[in-house]
């Protein structure tokens, strides 16, 4: 009898869902900051996260330091090296059509970039170069060293301006150690059927003094770009947690991604026919990150900072659809449900109603 009960519990346990733990910390690294500054300045790929600024990064640099023909030639060479070691180039990114990750963040995106992690995980450029020796060809490493050396006089000025990030990361670390956040993300991991343990590090890097900042998750790192003076007093927890949702989502079981995406699109066929230009990651992935990482997170921990009458995202579809699906997702989490095909159908119906109302 005891054996039968034990067997029953073993069979039941996966249905209940096992949650992975998530540890979050923040740090300032000159190696990461230097890499991101120069990576963005080069403009090597228009899909990289720092090129969403309409070229403002390069415009700012040109106005402050100037850009020579030699600089631009080096950018072209840098482009070649970066593309050589970035696996995701050329793969379909913008269709809403059927493929294995559906409407969600790509699992392969976790390891696409073979160069960046060496800088993200190091404190100094020398440490980064040492790690890259095992990853890229010697001649490419020699070029990267000369590339950084060529621009060093100017980027050192931006590194000096970035010193306030050291205190900011200390304060953010103090906040992030609160157990309530770990419990919250364990619940989200379980909802997405993710049992992996994750160690997540927030890296602050310099950004021009624009009226916004930028954040991009990659594997176990979140690159947070903001101006170290203009935005030094901003509260960033909700942005951090928004991006962590993407990292969890990428680790969903492939079958779950496929089935939920298929059901959603069947319930909302208009999304493919009428919303031309809305790439797949913005259909459901981004609205869910806004719903969970911003709306539900702020409501739970910082209710006074939740402004329903403001834009939650700089894309109107994402901002408004996130508000629309919020009651469904919150109810699912409150009931300790698992993200399912049935949920995908509900969200798809809401998507369809949204289209009909707009028409």
C-alpha positions, 0 to 999 in steps of 0.5 A: 500500500505504501509503495502504491501511495509513493508511486502515486505521489511521484506521478502527481508531482510533475502535474503540480509543477516544480519551480526553479529558484532565481537569484538576482544581483546587480553589479558594475563592470568596466569590462561590460560597460566598455564592451556595450559602449563600443558595441553600440557605437559601431552600429554593427547590426541594426537588430542589436538592442542599442540600435533602437535609438534611431542612431542617437548613440553614434550621433552623440559620440560624433558630436562630443568626440568626432568620428573619422573615416578611420573610425568608420573603417574600424566599425566595418571590420568590427561588424565582420568579427561580430557577425562571425561569432553571432549564431542568430544572424539570418534566422527568422525573427520577425514572422508570426508564422509557425516555428518551434518557439512560437510567439515566445522568446527563443531558447537558442537566443540564450547562447547566440552571442559567443563574444558578449558573455566573456565581457559580461562575466569579467571585471576588466578587459584583460580578464575578458580577453583571456576568456575569449582566447578559448572562443575566437580565433587569435587574429580576431582577438588581436583585432578586438584588442586594437579596436578597443585601444583605438577608442580608449581615450574617449570611452575612458571619459564615459567610464569615469562618468559611469562611476555613480553606477557603483553606488546604485548597484549596491543599493539595488542589491540591498533591495534584491536580497529580499526573499519576497522577490525570490518567492515571486519568481519561483511562482512565475517559474512554476507558472511557465513550467520552468524547473531550472535554477537561474542566477541572474546578474544586472549590469549597468552600462552607459547610455546617451542622455536621452529621455529613456533607457534600454534593457536587454536580457541575455542568458544570465545577464541583463544589460541595463543601459541608462545615463549615469547622471540623468537617470541615476535616481530612477527606480528600476526594479520593475524594468529588471523584473520585466526582463527576467520574465523573458529569460524565464519564458525562453526556457519554457518547454518547446512543446508548451510554446508550440501548442500555446502559440498555435491555439492563440493564433487560431483564436486571433487570426487577425493578428497575422492578416492585419497587424503587418509589421508586428514581429512575433515577440511583440504579439504575446511575449512582450505583453505578458512580460509587461503584465507579470513583470510590471503590472502584477509586480508593481501592484504586489510590491509598489502599488503607488508606482502603478499608473494605469493611465500611463503607457507601460511600454513604448508600443501602444499594442503591447501597452494596451494588450498587457492591460487587457490580459492582466486579469486573466494572468493574475487569476491564473497565478492566484490559483497556482495554475500552469500556463496552458493551451486553455490560457492561450485560447483565452488570451487569443479570444481577447486579442480577437475582441481587441481587433474587433473593438478597434475596427 
